[in-house]
Amino acid sequence: MKTLKELEAIKQRTLDSVNLRKDRTGTRVVVGMATCGIAAGARPVLLAFLEEAKKRNLSDVTITQTGCIGVCRLEPMVEVYMPGEEKVTYVKLDADKVKKIVSDHIVNGQVVTEYTIGAAE
């Protein structure tokens, strides 16, 4: 890099690659990975989502992590964002529940109601 123009180009490429809100066309799965989530078992949940997505070759699914989602007593929590649909928040998850969420909700479009925050409350 030798010019300001080159630096600006690098900056723009980087911003484009990390901006999750821009041009979202696929499904986004966000796992709560704050201390509360990790203590409750969020790491195996995150790994289960990654494994299921890889096993099913779900190239249009992005799996990310975030800090505290806000209801620590319901951890591990996951939010699923599908294009054109309302966000779905799943609570008290484990690796077995992840398989059903991926199969039923992410692949077939049917929310697994019994694992949602509404069912828990």
N, C-alpha and C positions, 0 to 999 in steps of 0.2 A: 504494500500500500504506500503510495507516494503522493497522493493528492487528496484534497478534501472531498472531491467528487467520489473517489473510490471508497472513502470512509462512509459517506452517506449511502452508497449502494450496499455496503456490508450491513449497515444499520437497518436499512429497509428490508433486506432479505431476512435478517434475524427477526425483526418485528413480524413480518409476514408468517414466519414459521412457528412463532409462539402464540400468536393471537387466536385463541380458541373461538372467539365470537364471530370471526370474520368468515363468511362463506361456508358455514357449517352445513354439510349435506348428510352426514351420517349420524349415528347414535353416539352419545357421549355418556360414559359411566364414570361417576365421581365418587371415590371412596374416601370417607372421613378418616384421616390418619393423624389426628392430634393425639396427645398423650392418652386421653380418655379412650379413643378408638383403638389405639395400639394395645392398651392394657386389656381391652375387652375382646381382642382377637381380630382386629382389622387387617393385620398383615396376611394371615392365611386367606381371608376373604379377597383381598387384592390379588394375591397369587392365583386363587381359583378363577377369578374373572379373566386374568391374563391367559391362564392355561386353557380355559374353555374357548376363548376367542381364537386362540392359536389352533386348537384342535378342530374347530369348526371353520377355520379360514375366514373369519369375519373381518375383512379388510376395511369395511366402512364403520367399524366400531373403535372409538378412542377411549382408552381406560386411563384415567388420571387420578391423582390424589389431591386432597385439600386438607385444610386444618379442621378445626372443630365445626361441625354442622350445626350444633346448638342444643341438642337434647342428649346429654351424656349418658343418661340412664337407659337409653335405647340403643347404645352402640353395640356392635359395629353397625354403622349406617352407610347407605349408598344412595345416591341420587342418579336417576336415569333420565336423560334428556333425549327424546326422539323428535325428529323434525315434524313440526306441525301438531305436536301433542303437548299436553301439560306434563310438567316434571312429575316423576313418581319417586317418592322417598321410601326406601325399604329399611327396616330396622331389625335389630337383634339377629343379624345374619351369621351364617357359618358356611363352610365350603359346600355342604350338601344343598343348602338353599340356593346358593349361587347357580348351581347346575340347572335347577328348575327355572330360575329367573332368566338365564340365558336362553334356555330352550323355549319357554312359554312366552316371555315378554319380548326379548330382543330379537329372537328369530321369528316367532309367530304372532307377535303383536298383541298378546293377551296378558294384561297386568296380573301378577300373582297377588291378588288382593289380601290374602291371609298374612303376607309378610310386610304389608305396607304400614306406614305410621298411623293411618286411620283405623286399621284393625287393632293395633296395639293400644290405642288410646280408647 
